Amino acid sequence: YLEAILGTLVKHQILEGARGKGGGYKLAKPAAELTVWEILNVIETSMGPVECVDNDKNGCDRADFCPTLPMWKTLAGIIHDYFSGITIEQLVKRKPIENK
C-alpha cells in the first residue's frame, strides 16, 4: 500500500525515486517549498467538504439554485488556503502553524 502511495507521489513529481543499492525516495523540491496541500491533493481522492464542490459541474443538477453551495465553496477555499500555507519544513521542524 505504501509503495502505491509513493509511486503516485513520484508520478506527480512530489518525490524522486532511486532504485538499487542506496536507493529510496527524496523530496523533489525543498521542504520549505512543498505544501501539505500539494501532497493531499495528489493522494486523497477528495479534499472538498461535500461532493458537489469537488465536481467540475458543481456535482448536481440543483447547483444553480442550491442555497448552501456558496457556503461549501467558501469552506473548500478555506481548506485549500489553510493546507497551502503549511510546508513540510514547518511540520518537520514543528514550527507553529498560524491561522490567518
Gaussian input, Z-matrix of N, CA and C with variables (Angstrom, degrees):
# hf/3-21g

backbone

0 1
 N
 C     1     B1
 C     2     B2     1     A1
 N     3     B3     2     A2     1     D1
 C     4     B4     3     A3     2     D2
 C     5     B5     4     A4     3     D3
 N     6     B6     5     A5     4     D4
 C     7     B7     6     A6     5     D5
 C     8     B8     7     A7     6     D6
 N     9     B9     8     A8     7     D7
 C    10    B10     9     A9     8     D8
 C    11    B11    10    A10     9     D9
 N    12    B12    11    A11    10    D10
 C    13    B13    12    A12    11    D11
 C    14    B14    13    A13    12    D12
 N    15    B15    14    A14    13    D13
 C    16    B16    15    A15    14    D14
 C    17    B17    16    A16    15    D15
 N    18    B18    17    A17    16    D16
 C    19    B19    18    A18    17    D17
 C    20    B20    19    A19    18    D18
 N    21    B21    20    A20    19    D19
 C    22    B22    21    A21    20    D20
 C    23    B23    22    A22    21    D21
 N    24    B24    23    A23    22    D22
 C    25    B25    24    A24    23    D23
 C    26    B26    25    A25    24    D24
 N    27    B27    26    A26    25    D25
 C    28    B28    27    A27    26    D26
 C    29    B29    28    A28    27    D27
 N    30    B30    29    A29    28    D28
 C    31    B31    30    A30    29    D29
 C    32    B32    31    A31    30    D30
 N    33    B33    32    A32    31    D31
 C    34    B34    33    A33    32    D32
 C    35    B35    34    A34    33    D33
 N    36    B36    35    A35    34    D34
 C    37    B37    36    A36    35    D35
 C    38    B38    37    A37    36    D36
 N    39    B39    38    A38    37    D37
 C    40    B40    39    A39    38    D38
 C    41    B41    40    A40    39    D39
 N    42    B42    41    A41    40    D40
 C    43    B43    42    A42    41    D41
 C    44    B44    43    A43    42    D42
 N    45    B45    44    A44    43    D43
 C    46    B46    45    A45    44    D44
 C    47    B47    46    A46    45    D45
 N    48    B48    47    A47    46    D46
 C    49    B49    48    A48    47    D47
 C    50    B50    49    A49    48    D48
 N    51    B51    50    A50    49    D49
 C    52    B52    51    A51    50    D50
 C    53    B53    52    A52    51    D51
 N    54    B54    53    A53    52    D52
 C    55    B55    54    A54    53    D53
 C    56    B56    55    A55    54    D54
 N    57    B57    56    A56    55    D55
 C    58    B58    57    A57    56    D56
 C    59    B59    58    A58    57    D57
 N    60    B60    59    A59    58    D58
 C    61    B61    60    A60    59    D59
 C    62    B62    61    A61    60    D60
 N    63    B63    62    A62    61    D61
 C    64    B64    63    A63    62    D62
 C    65    B65    64    A64    63    D63
 N    66    B66    65    A65    64    D64
 C    67    B67    66    A66    65    D65
 C    68    B68    67    A67    66    D66
 N    69    B69    68    A68    67    D67
 C    70    B70    69    A69    68    D68
 C    71    B71    70    A70    69    D69
 N    72    B72    71    A71    70    D70
 C    73    B73    72    A72    71    D71
 C    74    B74    73    A73    72    D72
 N    75    B75    74    A74    73    D73
 C    76    B76    75    A75    74    D74
 C    77    B77    76    A76    75    D75
 N    78    B78    77    A77    76    D76
 C    79    B79    78    A78    77    D77
 C    80    B80    79    A79    78    D78
 N    81    B81    80    A80    79    D79
 C    82    B82    81    A81    80    D80
 C    83    B83    82    A82    81    D81
 N    84    B84    83    A83    82    D82
 C    85    B85    84    A84    83    D83
 C    86    B86    85    A85    84    D84
 N    87    B87    86    A86    85    D85
 C    88    B88    87    A87    86    D86
 C    89    B89    88    A88    87    D87
 N    90    B90    89    A89    88    D88
 C    91    B91    90    A90    89    D89
 C    92    B92    91    A91    90    D90
 N    93    B93    92    A92    91    D91
 C    94    B94    93    A93    92    D92
 C    95    B95    94    A94    93    D93
 N    96    B96    95    A95    94    D94
 C    97    B97    96    A96    95    D95
 C    98    B98    97    A97    96    D96
 N    99    B99    98    A98    97    D97
 C   100   B100    99    A99    98    D98
 C   101   B101   100   A100    99    D99
 N   102   B102   101   A101   100   D100
 C   103   B103   102   A102   101   D101
 C   104   B104   103   A103   102   D102
 N   105   B105   104   A104   103   D103
 C   106   B106   105   A105   104   D104
 C   107   B107   106   A106   105   D105
 N   108   B108   107   A107   106   D106
 C   109   B109   108   A108   107   D107
 C   110   B110   109   A109   108   D108
 N   111   B111   110   A110   109   D109
 C   112   B112   111   A111   110   D110
 C   113   B113   112   A112   111   D111
 N   114   B114   113   A113   112   D112
 C   115   B115   114   A114   113   D113
 C   116   B116   115   A115   114   D114
 N   117   B117   116   A116   115   D115
 C   118   B118   117   A117   116   D116
 C   119   B119   118   A118   117   D117
 N   120   B120   119   A119   118   D118
 C   121   B121   120   A120   119   D119
 C   122   B122   121   A121   120   D120
 N   123   B123   122   A122   121   D121
 C   124   B124   123   A123   122   D122
 C   125   B125   124   A124   123   D123
 N   126   B126   125   A125   124   D124
 C   127   B127   126   A126   125   D125
 C   128   B128   127   A127   126   D126
 N   129   B129   128   A128   127   D127
 C   130   B130   129   A129   128   D128
 C   131   B131   130   A130   129   D129
 N   132   B132   131   A131   130   D130
 C   133   B133   132   A132   131   D131
 C   134   B134   133   A133   132   D132
 N   135   B135   134   A134   133   D133
 C   136   B136   135   A135   134   D134
 C   137   B137   136   A136   135   D135
 N   138   B138   137   A137   136   D136
 C   139   B139   138   A138   137   D137
 C   140   B140   139   A139   138   D138
 N   141   B141   140   A140   139   D139
 C   142   B142   141   A141   140   D140
 C   143   B143   142   A142   141   D141
 N   144   B144   143   A143   142   D142
 C   145   B145   144   A144   143   D143
 C   146   B146   145   A145   144   D144
 N   147   B147   146   A146   145   D145
 C   148   B148   147   A147   146   D146
 C   149   B149   148   A148   147   D147
 N   150   B150   149   A149   148   D148
 C   151   B151   150   A150   149   D149
 C   152   B152   151   A151   150   D150
 N   153   B153   152   A152   151   D151
 C   154   B154   153   A153   152   D152
 C   155   B155   154   A154   153   D153
 N   156   B156   155   A155   154   D154
 C   157   B157   156   A156   155   D155
 C   158   B158   157   A157   156   D156
 N   159   B159   158   A158   157   D157
 C   160   B160   159   A159   158   D158
 C   161   B161   160   A160   159   D159
 N   162   B162   161   A161   160   D160
 C   163   B163   162   A162   161   D161
 C   164   B164   163   A163   162   D162
 N   165   B165   164   A164   163   D163
 C   166   B166   165   A165   164   D164
 C   167   B167   166   A166   165   D165
 N   168   B168   167   A167   166   D166
 C   169   B169   168   A168   167   D167
 C   170   B170   169   A169   168   D168
 N   171   B171   170   A170   169   D169
 C   172   B172   171   A171   170   D170
 C   173   B173   172   A172   171   D171
 N   174   B174   173   A173   172   D172
 C   175   B175   174   A174   173   D173
 C   176   B176   175   A175   174   D174
 N   177   B177   176   A176   175   D175
 C   178   B178   177   A177   176   D176
 C   179   B179   178   A178   177   D177
 N   180   B180   179   A179   178   D178
 C   181   B181   180   A180   179   D179
 C   182   B182   181   A181   180   D180
 N   183   B183   182   A182   181   D181
 C   184   B184   183   A183   182   D182
 C   185   B185   184   A184   183   D183
 N   186   B186   185   A185   184   D184
 C   187   B187   186   A186   185   D185
 C   188   B188   187   A187   186   D186
 N   189   B189   188   A188   187   D187
 C   190   B190   189   A189   188   D188
 C   191   B191   190   A190   189   D189
 N   192   B192   191   A191   190   D190
 C   193   B193   192   A192   191   D191
 C   194   B194   193   A193   192   D192
 N   195   B195   194   A194   193   D193
 C   196   B196   195   A195   194   D194
 C   197   B197   196   A196   195   D195
 N   198   B198   197   A197   196   D196
 C   199   B199   198   A198   197   D197
 C   200   B200   199   A199   198   D198
 N   201   B201   200   A200   199   D199
 C   202   B202   201   A201   200   D200
 C   203   B203   202   A202   201   D201
 N   204   B204   203   A203   202   D202
 C   205   B205   204   A204   203   D203
 C   206   B206   205   A205   204   D204
 N   207   B207   206   A206   205   D205
 C   208   B208   207   A207   206   D206
 C   209   B209   208   A208   207   D207
 N   210   B210   209   A209   208   D208
 C   211   B211   210   A210   209   D209
 C   212   B212   211   A211   210   D210
 N   213   B213   212   A212   211   D211
 C   214   B214   213   A213   212   D212
 C   215   B215   214   A214   213   D213
 N   216   B216   215   A215   214   D214
 C   217   B217   216   A216   215   D215
 C   218   B218   217   A217   216   D216
 N   219   B219   218   A218   217   D217
 C   220   B220   219   A219   218   D218
 C   221   B221   220   A220   219   D219
 N   222   B222   221   A221   220   D220
 C   223   B223   222   A222   221   D221
 C   224   B224   223   A223   222   D222
 N   225   B225   224   A224   223   D223
 C   226   B226   225   A225   224   D224
 C   227   B227   226   A226   225   D225
 N   228   B228   227   A227   226   D226
 C   229   B229   228   A228   227   D227
 C   230   B230   229   A229   228   D228
 N   231   B231   230   A230   229   D229
 C   232   B232   231   A231   230   D230
 C   233   B233   232   A232   231   D231
 N   234   B234   233   A233   232   D232
 C   235   B235   234   A234   233   D233
 C   236   B236   235   A235   234   D234
 N   237   B237   236   A236   235   D235
 C   238   B238   237   A237   236   D236
 C   239   B239   238   A238   237   D237
 N   240   B240   239   A239   238   D238
 C   241   B241   240   A240   239   D239
 C   242   B242   241   A241   240   D240
 N   243   B243   242   A242   241   D241
 C   244   B244   243   A243   242   D242
 C   245   B245   244   A244   243   D243
 N   246   B246   245   A245   244   D244
 C   247   B247   246   A246   245   D245
 C   248   B248   247   A247   246   D246
 N   249   B249   248   A248   247   D247
 C   250   B250   249   A249   248   D248
 C   251   B251   250   A250   249   D249
 N   252   B252   251   A251   250   D250
 C   253   B253   252   A252   251   D251
 C   254   B254   253   A253   252   D252
 N   255   B255   254   A254   253   D253
 C   256   B256   255   A255   254   D254
 C   257   B257   256   A256   255   D255
 N   258   B258   257   A257   256   D256
 C   259   B259   258   A258   257   D257
 C   260   B260   259   A259   258   D258
 N   261   B261   260   A260   259   D259
 C   262   B262   261   A261   260   D260
 C   263   B263   262   A262   261   D261
 N   264   B264   263   A263   262   D262
 C   265   B265   264   A264   263   D263
 C   266   B266   265   A265   264   D264
 N   267   B267   266   A266   265   D265
 C   268   B268   267   A267   266   D266
 C   269   B269   268   A268   267   D267
 N   270   B270   269   A269   268   D268
 C   271   B271   270   A270   269   D269
 C   272   B272   271   A271   270   D270
 N   273   B273   272   A272   271   D271
 C   274   B274   273   A273   272   D272
 C   275   B275   274   A274   273   D273
 N   276   B276   275   A275   274   D274
 C   277   B277   276   A276   275   D275
 C   278   B278   277   A277   276   D276
 N   279   B279   278   A278   277   D277
 C   280   B280   279   A279   278   D278
 C   281   B281   280   A280   279   D279
 N   282   B282   281   A281   280   D280
 C   283   B283   282   A282   281   D281
 C   284   B284   283   A283   282   D282
 N   285   B285   284   A284   283   D283
 C   286   B286   285   A285   284   D284
 C   287   B287   286   A286   285   D285
 N   288   B288   287   A287   286   D286
 C   289   B289   288   A288   287   D287
 C   290   B290   289   A289   288   D288
 N   291   B291   290   A290   289   D289
 C   292   B292   291   A291   290   D290
 C   293   B293   292   A292   291   D291
 N   294   B294   293   A293   292   D292
 C   295   B295   294   A294   293   D293
 C   296   B296   295   A295   294   D294
 N   297   B297   296   A296   295   D295
 C   298   B298   297   A297   296   D296
 C   299   B299   298   A298   297   D297

   B1=1.4495
   B2=1.5254
   B3=1.3099
   B4=1.4592
   B5=1.5229
   B6=1.3259
   B7=1.4608
   B8=1.5263
   B9=1.3230
   B10=1.4685
   B11=1.5327
   B12=1.3164
   B13=1.4667
   B14=1.5232
   B15=1.3237
   B16=1.4604
   B17=1.5266
   B18=1.3352
   B19=1.4530
   B20=1.5274
   B21=1.3085
   B22=1.4667
   B23=1.5243
   B24=1.3155
   B25=1.4655
   B26=1.5323
   B27=1.3152
   B28=1.4721
   B29=1.5268
   B30=1.3190
   B31=1.4658
   B32=1.5280
   B33=1.3182
   B34=1.4707
   B35=1.5305
   B36=1.3147
   B37=1.4656
   B38=1.5322
   B39=1.3339
   B40=1.4651
   B41=1.5271
   B42=1.3247
   B43=1.4623
   B44=1.5171
   B45=1.3332
   B46=1.4583
   B47=1.5166
   B48=1.3132
   B49=1.4498
   B50=1.5139
   B51=1.3229
   B52=1.4641
   B53=1.5266
   B54=1.3113
   B55=1.4692
   B56=1.5237
   B57=1.3071
   B58=1.4596
   B59=1.5122
   B60=1.3409
   B61=1.4610
   B62=1.5269
   B63=1.2970
   B64=1.4574
   B65=1.5231
   B66=1.3317
   B67=1.4517
   B68=1.5139
   B69=1.2889
   B70=1.4570
   B71=1.5161
   B72=1.2970
   B73=1.4517
   B74=1.5159
   B75=1.3278
   B76=1.4541
   B77=1.5184
   B78=1.3105
   B79=1.4533
   B80=1.5286
   B81=1.3160
   B82=1.4568
   B83=1.5244
   B84=1.3222
   B85=1.4610
   B86=1.5171
   B87=1.3055
   B88=1.4654
   B89=1.5306
   B90=1.3108
   B91=1.4678
   B92=1.5256
   B93=1.3161
   B94=1.4688
   B95=1.5248
   B96=1.3342
   B97=1.4624
   B98=1.5254
   B99=1.3113
   B100=1.4581
   B101=1.5204
   B102=1.3241
   B103=1.4592
   B104=1.5251
   B105=1.2999
   B106=1.4592
   B107=1.5311
   B108=1.3346
   B109=1.4652
   B110=1.5282
   B111=1.3260
   B112=1.4621
   B113=1.5271
   B114=1.3084
   B115=1.4654
   B116=1.5245
   B117=1.3268
   B118=1.4639
   B119=1.5242
   B120=1.3102
   B121=1.4552
   B122=1.5295
   B123=1.3265
   B124=1.4616
   B125=1.5273
   B126=1.3199
   B127=1.4700
   B128=1.5258
   B129=1.3121
   B130=1.4636
   B131=1.5217
   B132=1.3124
   B133=1.4554
   B134=1.5201
   B135=1.3107
   B136=1.4567
   B137=1.5208
   B138=1.3102
   B139=1.4624
   B140=1.5271
   B141=1.3193
   B142=1.4607
   B143=1.5085
   B144=1.3217
   B145=1.4637
   B146=1.5315
   B147=1.3315
   B148=1.4620
   B149=1.5249
   B150=1.3051
   B151=1.4641
   B152=1.5203
   B153=1.3055
   B154=1.4634
   B155=1.5264
   B156=1.3076
   B157=1.4633
   B158=1.5262
   B159=1.3184
   B160=1.4609
   B161=1.5212
   B162=1.2888
   B163=1.4486
   B164=1.5236
   B165=1.3245
   B166=1.4631
   B167=1.5252
   B168=1.3216
   B169=1.4629
   B170=1.5266
   B171=1.3091
   B172=1.4633
   B173=1.5202
   B174=1.3085
   B175=1.4437
   B176=1.4996
   B177=1.3050
   B178=1.4521
   B179=1.5267
   B180=1.3081
   B181=1.4641
   B182=1.5242
   B183=1.3065
   B184=1.4657
   B185=1.5237
   B186=1.3240
   B187=1.4671
   B188=1.5235
   B189=1.3252
   B190=1.4658
   B191=1.5231
   B192=1.3235
   B193=1.4642
   B194=1.5318
   B195=1.3235
   B196=1.4663
   B197=1.5278
   B198=1.3271
   B199=1.4668
   B200=1.5272
   B201=1.3367
   B202=1.4691
   B203=1.5144
   B204=1.3303
   B205=1.4569
   B206=1.5270
   B207=1.3418
   B208=1.4685
   B209=1.5306
   B210=1.3257
   B211=1.4655
   B212=1.5255
   B213=1.3432
   B214=1.4582
   B215=1.5133
   B216=1.3396
   B217=1.4655
   B218=1.5260
   B219=1.3176
   B220=1.4617
   B221=1.5256
   B222=1.3297
   B223=1.4660
   B224=1.5290
   B225=1.3243
   B226=1.4658
   B227=1.5269
   B228=1.3272
   B229=1.4638
   B230=1.5129
   B231=1.3159
   B232=1.4678
   B233=1.5308
   B234=1.3212
   B235=1.4709
   B236=1.5199
   B237=1.3212
   B238=1.4673
   B239=1.5248
   B240=1.3171
   B241=1.4677
   B242=1.5251
   B243=1.3327
   B244=1.4611
   B245=1.5311
   B246=1.3296
   B247=1.4611
   B248=1.5255
   B249=1.3224
   B250=1.4691
   B251=1.5234
   B252=1.3142
   B253=1.4583
   B254=1.5189
   B255=1.3169
   B256=1.4715
   B257=1.5203
   B258=1.3202
   B259=1.4621
   B260=1.5285
   B261=1.3029
   B262=1.4669
   B263=1.5300
   B264=1.3178
   B265=1.4640
   B266=1.5253
   B267=1.3184
   B268=1.4630
   B269=1.5258
   B270=1.3188
   B271=1.4629
   B272=1.5194
   B273=1.3220
   B274=1.4657
   B275=1.5237
   B276=1.3214
   B277=1.4574
   B278=1.5138
   B279=1.3233
   B280=1.4646
   B281=1.5215
   B282=1.3271
   B283=1.4622
   B284=1.5157
   B285=1.3129
   B286=1.4725
   B287=1.5243
   B288=1.3060
   B289=1.4569
   B290=1.5196
   B291=1.3160
   B292=1.4563
   B293=1.5043
   B294=1.3151
   B295=1.4614
   B296=1.5112
   B297=1.3219
   B298=1.4568
   B299=1.4932
   A1=111.07
   A2=116.01
   A3=120.39
   A4=111.12
   A5=116.20
   A6=120.28
   A7=111.11
   A8=117.60
   A9=121.33
   A10=110.41
   A11=116.93
   A12=121.00
   A13=110.06
   A14=116.70
   A15=120.49
   A16=110.83
   A17=116.87
   A18=120.87
   A19=111.87
   A20=116.50
   A21=121.47
   A22=110.42
   A23=116.78
   A24=120.74
   A25=111.09
   A26=117.40
   A27=120.90
   A28=109.25
   A29=116.63
   A30=121.55
   A31=111.62
   A32=116.61
   A33=121.54
   A34=112.81
   A35=116.12
   A36=123.90
   A37=114.22
   A38=114.89
   A39=120.74
   A40=107.95
   A41=115.64
   A42=122.88
   A43=109.92
   A44=114.82
   A45=122.57
   A46=106.55
   A47=116.30
   A48=120.96
   A49=111.48
   A50=116.31
   A51=121.73
   A52=107.52
   A53=115.69
   A54=120.83
   A55=110.94
   A56=114.28
   A57=120.33
   A58=113.54
   A59=114.13
   A60=121.00
   A61=109.14
   A62=116.25
   A63=121.22
   A64=112.62
   A65=116.95
   A66=121.25
   A67=111.75
   A68=114.88
   A69=121.04
   A70=109.55
   A71=115.44
   A72=121.23
   A73=110.09
   A74=115.72
   A75=120.96
   A76=107.92
   A77=115.51
   A78=120.23
   A79=110.14
   A80=116.18
   A81=120.69
   A82=112.23
   A83=116.64
   A84=120.87
   A85=108.01
   A86=118.13
   A87=120.70
   A88=112.59
   A89=115.64
   A90=121.59
   A91=111.94
   A92=116.75
   A93=120.64
   A94=111.83
   A95=117.09
   A96=121.40
   A97=112.87
   A98=117.69
   A99=122.23
   A100=109.71
   A101=116.34
   A102=119.39
   A103=111.92
   A104=114.98
   A105=121.42
   A106=109.34
   A107=117.02
   A108=120.15
   A109=111.50
   A110=117.38
   A111=120.09
   A112=111.39
   A113=116.03
   A114=120.58
   A115=110.79
   A116=116.79
   A117=119.92
   A118=111.58
   A119=116.61
   A120=121.05
   A121=111.51
   A122=116.89
   A123=121.43
   A124=111.32
   A125=118.20
   A126=119.29
   A127=114.77
   A128=117.91
   A129=120.22
   A130=109.74
   A131=116.91
   A132=120.03
   A133=111.29
   A134=117.13
   A135=120.59
   A136=109.49
   A137=115.40
   A138=120.10
   A139=110.51
   A140=116.81
   A141=120.39
   A142=111.54
   A143=116.43
   A144=120.11
   A145=112.65
   A146=117.29
   A147=122.67
   A148=108.04
   A149=116.60
   A150=121.66
   A151=113.04
   A152=117.41
   A153=119.34
   A154=112.99
   A155=118.41
   A156=120.93
   A157=110.68
   A158=117.83
   A159=122.19
   A160=113.13
   A161=116.68
   A162=121.60
   A163=111.26
   A164=117.10
   A165=121.61
   A166=112.44
   A167=117.69
   A168=122.09
   A169=111.46
   A170=117.68
   A171=123.26
   A172=111.59
   A173=117.74
   A174=122.90
   A175=120.70
   A176=119.90
   A177=117.93
   A178=111.13
   A179=114.02
   A180=120.43
   A181=112.63
   A182=117.31
   A183=121.12
   A184=113.29
   A185=117.11
   A186=120.95
   A187=112.98
   A188=117.47
   A189=120.48
   A190=113.33
   A191=117.51
   A192=119.16
   A193=113.40
   A194=116.75
   A195=120.98
   A196=110.08
   A197=117.96
   A198=119.93
   A199=113.97
   A200=117.83
   A201=119.51
   A202=113.77
   A203=118.51
   A204=120.61
   A205=113.14
   A206=119.49
   A207=118.20
   A208=112.89
   A209=116.65
   A210=120.46
   A211=110.48
   A212=116.72
   A213=120.84
   A214=111.48
   A215=117.21
   A216=120.03
   A217=110.48
   A218=116.89
   A219=120.40
   A220=110.41
   A221=116.43
   A222=120.10
   A223=110.65
   A224=117.90
   A225=120.74
   A226=110.30
   A227=117.22
   A228=121.16
   A229=112.28
   A230=116.20
   A231=121.09
   A232=110.10
   A233=116.67
   A234=121.00
   A235=110.06
   A236=116.31
   A237=121.13
   A238=110.85
   A239=116.21
   A240=120.37
   A241=111.89
   A242=117.07
   A243=120.66
   A244=111.11
   A245=116.78
   A246=119.81
   A247=112.38
   A248=117.23
   A249=120.12
   A250=111.31
   A251=116.38
   A252=121.26
   A253=114.76
   A254=116.95
   A255=121.10
   A256=108.25
   A257=115.80
   A258=119.71
   A259=110.81
   A260=114.85
   A261=120.24
   A262=109.53
   A263=116.83
   A264=119.87
   A265=111.14
   A266=117.63
   A267=120.60
   A268=110.98
   A269=116.50
   A270=119.51
   A271=111.45
   A272=116.17
   A273=120.64
   A274=111.06
   A275=116.23
   A276=120.23
   A277=112.96
   A278=115.86
   A279=122.54
   A280=112.27
   A281=114.16
   A282=119.51
   A283=108.78
   A284=117.11
   A285=118.88
   A286=111.61
   A287=114.35
   A288=121.43
   A289=106.48
   A290=115.40
   A291=119.48
   A292=110.42
   A293=116.87
   A294=121.45
   A295=107.63
   A296=116.03
   A297=120.55
   A298=111.11
   D1=-45.28
   D2=179.57
   D3=-62.63
   D4=-39.69
   D5=178.92
   D6=-61.13
   D7=-36.16
   D8=177.94
   D9=-65.86
   D10=-41.50
   D11=178.26
   D12=-65.10
   D13=-46.03
   D14=179.51
   D15=-62.09
   D16=-40.39
   D17=177.50
   D18=-61.37
   D19=-39.58
   D20=177.41
   D21=-64.74
   D22=-41.39
   D23=179.37
   D24=-66.91
   D25=-34.51
   D26=175.73
   D27=-68.25
   D28=-45.77
   D29=-179.56
   D30=-57.03
   D31=-36.30
   D32=-179.06
   D33=-95.09
   D34=13.87
   D35=173.94
   D36=60.20
   D37=33.36
   D38=171.93
   D39=-87.86
   D40=-38.68
   D41=178.03
   D42=-119.85
   D43=159.71
   D44=169.15
   D45=-116.20
   D46=135.78
   D47=-179.60
   D48=-111.40
   D49=143.02
   D50=176.68
   D51=-128.88
   D52=131.86
   D53=-179.88
   D54=-93.77
   D55=166.26
   D56=173.62
   D57=86.44
   D58=-172.38
   D59=-178.64
   D60=-60.42
   D61=129.51
   D62=-178.48
   D63=79.43
   D64=5.60
   D65=-179.94
   D66=-75.55
   D67=178.61
   D68=179.38
   D69=155.69
   D70=-152.57
   D71=-177.87
   D72=-128.29
   D73=148.57
   D74=173.36
   D75=-145.49
   D76=160.43
   D77=179.00
   D78=-64.10
   D79=142.45
   D80=-179.65
   D81=-80.04
   D82=-14.54
   D83=174.99
   D84=-146.09
   D85=166.35
   D86=-176.79
   D87=-57.25
   D88=144.14
   D89=-179.26
   D90=-58.16
   D91=-28.33
   D92=179.46
   D93=-71.82
   D94=-15.48
   D95=-178.53
   D96=-106.71
   D97=-10.00
   D98=-177.04
   D99=-97.31
   D100=122.69
   D101=-177.40
   D102=-97.91
   D103=158.74
   D104=175.60
   D105=-60.66
   D106=-38.16
   D107=179.41
   D108=-58.23
   D109=-43.29
   D110=-179.04
   D111=-57.82
   D112=-39.64
   D113=-179.31
   D114=-74.19
   D115=-49.44
   D116=-179.20
   D117=-60.87
   D118=-38.58
   D119=-178.55
   D120=-63.57
   D121=-26.84
   D122=179.37
   D123=-86.59
   D124=-42.47
   D125=-171.74
   D126=-93.57
   D127=-18.12
   D128=179.11
   D129=-95.86
   D130=141.75
   D131=178.76
   D132=-72.74
   D133=-25.30
   D134=-179.94
   D135=-153.02
   D136=137.35
   D137=173.43
   D138=-115.84
   D139=-1.50
   D140=-179.74
   D141=-76.76
   D142=150.86
   D143=179.74
   D144=-70.18
   D145=-26.34
   D146=176.67
   D147=-141.45
   D148=157.85
   D149=-174.92
   D150=-60.78
   D151=-37.31
   D152=-174.39
   D153=-65.82
   D154=-21.56
   D155=178.57
   D156=-79.32
   D157=-28.11
   D158=-177.92
   D159=-76.77
   D160=-24.23
   D161=-173.08
   D162=-84.49
   D163=144.29
   D164=178.96
   D165=-60.76
   D166=-32.33
   D167=-178.72
   D168=-92.75
   D169=13.89
   D170=-173.90
   D171=67.12
   D172=18.58
   D173=165.95
   D174=81.50
   D175=-23.86
   D176=-177.70
   D177=-154.60
   D178=169.41
   D179=-179.05
   D180=-72.12
   D181=-14.42
   D182=-177.32
   D183=-93.81
   D184=2.86
   D185=-174.82
   D186=-55.90
   D187=-35.36
   D188=-177.41
   D189=-65.46
   D190=-25.08
   D191=-178.80
   D192=-128.26
   D193=15.35
   D194=179.43
   D195=-72.57
   D196=120.19
   D197=-178.23
   D198=-71.49
   D199=-18.41
   D200=-177.35
   D201=-99.31
   D202=-10.98
   D203=-177.05
   D204=-57.14
   D205=-44.13
   D206=177.72
   D207=-59.01
   D208=-36.27
   D209=178.23
   D210=-62.79
   D211=-46.09
   D212=-179.11
   D213=-67.04
   D214=-36.92
   D215=177.66
   D216=-65.91
   D217=-38.65
   D218=177.31
   D219=-63.40
   D220=-44.82
   D221=178.50
   D222=-62.72
   D223=-40.87
   D224=177.87
   D225=-60.56
   D226=-39.15
   D227=176.95
   D228=-65.03
   D229=-39.40
   D230=178.25
   D231=-64.50
   D232=-43.53
   D233=178.14
   D234=-60.99
   D235=-46.98
   D236=179.20
   D237=-59.29
   D238=-49.82
   D239=-178.24
   D240=-63.01
   D241=-39.73
   D242=-179.38
   D243=-62.84
   D244=-52.94
   D245=-177.80
   D246=-71.81
   D247=-25.09
   D248=175.89
   D249=-71.93
   D250=-20.02
   D251=-179.74
   D252=-91.51
   D253=3.87
   D254=-179.92
   D255=-115.31
   D256=122.70
   D257=178.57
   D258=-97.09
   D259=162.21
   D260=176.49
   D261=-64.15
   D262=-35.42
   D263=177.01
   D264=-59.37
   D265=-42.38
   D266=178.40
   D267=-59.97
   D268=-41.23
   D269=-179.93
   D270=-67.21
   D271=-46.14
   D272=-177.30
   D273=-64.73
   D274=-42.59
   D275=-178.77
   D276=-87.37
   D277=2.23
   D278=179.56
   D279=54.51
   D280=40.89
   D281=176.81
   D282=-74.98
   D283=146.04
   D284=179.23
   D285=-60.10
   D286=143.10
   D287=178.00
   D288=-102.44
   D289=118.98
   D290=-177.48
   D291=-90.16
   D292=132.65
   D293=172.45
   D294=-87.24
   D295=129.60
   D296=-179.18
   D297=-98.57

